[in-house]
């Protein structure tokens, strides 16, 4: 098994952070979890970035989860609702990661 991690980094619109977090917790997270995504953590940085890290068993598992999430009617409803909300972020970056080989502590 080759566990992978997906990190998304959003440059948030600071005045809309509370709405961004609420929308995520109420509308996006439940759908992701229902289809097997595992949220490792979600953080805010001092410069208004929001960083989310997700874990998947492998790339194929990620693809299955994403397909199921996109096909879920709750995702469609969330996107309709999202169109009526203020902007959450100005930039988004996504990277996939895997664990690096272990090394002895210095």
C-alpha positions, 0 to 999 in steps of 0.5 A, a space after each residue: 500500500 502506498 499512502 498518499 497525501 493531498 495538500 491544498 493551500 488556499 490564499 483566503 480572503 481574510 474577512 470571509 474566513 469564518 464563512 469559508 470555514 463554516 461552508 467547509 464544515 457544513 457542506 464539503 467535509 461531510 461529503 468527502 468523509 462519506 466517500 472515504 476521504 480522511 482529513 489529516 488536518 486543516 490549518 490557518 497561517 498568519 498570512 491568511 492561508 488555509 492549508 488542508 491535508 487529506 490522506 488516501 490509500 493510494 492514487 486510485 483510491 483518491 480517484 475513486 473518492 473524487 469521482 464519488 464526491 463529484 457525482 454526489 447530489 450534495 456536492 451539486 447543492 453545495 456549489 449552487 449555494 456557493 455561488 451566492 456567497 462572498 469569495 473565499 480565496 484568491 488562489 488555490 494550490 494542490 500538491 500530492 505527497 508521499 512519506 519520505 524515507 525515515 532518517 535518524 534524528 540528529 
